[in-house]
Amino acid sequence: MPQALTPDRAQFFQQLTQRFGTPLWVYDAQVIRDRASALKQFDVVRFAQKACSNTHVLRLMRSLGVKVDAVSRGEVLRALAAGYTVGQGDDAVHSDIVFTADLLDRETLRTVAEHRVPVNAGSIDMLGQLAAVSPGHPVWLRLNPGFGHGHSNKTNTGGEHSKHGIWHEQLPQALAAIRTHGLRLIGLHMHIGSGVDYGHLAQVCGAMVDLVRQVRDAGMDLSAISAGGGLSIPYKVGEDRIDPAHYFSLWDTARQQAQEVVGHALSLELEPGRYLVAESGVLLAEVRAIKQQGRQHFLMVDAGFNELMRPAMYGSFHAMDLIPADGSQRPARPTVVAGPLCESGDVFTQGDGGVVLTRDLPEAQVGDLLVIHDTGAYGASMSSNYNSRPLIAEVLVEGREARLIRRRQTVEELLALEDL
Ligand code: LLP
């Protein structure tokens, strides 16, 4: 939910853009601290860094005792660069870094083997490939329980239409592969989508206990279970906020049932991305043009979907505020907010299926600042160089102190890749 835009905060944002330019990502460290602290009942909170993978954000997470998930070689190297280490032996259970994926490309395979990063395997093929280069490697099994949900079909990661995870009915084959290849099973993991649905949660927890029972029945043991991520945040005023204590209690009950099955303590992990960072971030963009297209009033800013992809990709809603450059009060009017890209879908006010919507915003003028809220998760990390636009800068704010944590890319840097 957007933090209220007080005059003080509006002025601070203006100062930041004067100093660092636009468009600009801004993260508030205190929000990240608050969210991490709300989850401290879990034995391990593992940040799904795909949501926001800047190494300075990872360093902040590390200082808060939050561990990290990596889904690519690049994310493993980012975690190492941020000072995370890989636990060996018994510590592999609580390793700082876990690699989660549905396949291992050859380069990533070499990297996870070299650093012995525990691998959360989403396919049985990964197990044999891993064992061939890294005997006894610690593994988790990411299971697809046969159902899932998400805030859009694109973020549903369970069920038979999802490519993710080892199909629940194939757990016996996966366990046999672990045994045959001499790998070490650490735990079971499930992540069925982004956006918590309490209706589903009882089913997910039940499925986890059932799968743990199958591990025991196969004569094998495990040390941990992971609830995955998926904790939603209220993007719109009035949307429910997750109660972390309630969420924990539901999973803790499942953990206790699983402990009864195996006869010893199990570590309970959570793997949130969005929950930890979404509300910490805003995208600041400058209004560069105003247009009237028939009856539609367009406000056009210097940020596009190459920066913030969520509205174009999922029809996602992000709250917005306008900061008039001259500080004046202006009447609101229904406005379409669009970016600079040569593509019709470059609209921040759109719904599912690309339908163009309007937002009531104060009458804008060139030079005003647009604040797009709750963009700390899947904002910068999903950006691209489309239309040959360099990646923009990121700033981390501690109180009133702002620190540049990624400088703006230059076009020369883009061209250098092709300068063969
Ligand atoms: N764990 C695994 C294995 C995942 O695949 C994901 C997200 C997470 C954890 C973290 O999920 P979260 O807590 O952030 O919901 N780009 C989309 C979200 C895609 C999520 C993909 N997997 C968006 O902008 O909404």
Residues whose N, C-alpha, C, O or C-beta is under 5 A from the ligand:
A	BS01	LLP	A48 A51 T100 T155 H191 G193 S194 G195 G228 G229 G230 L231 E271 P272 G273 R274 Y275 R310 Y378
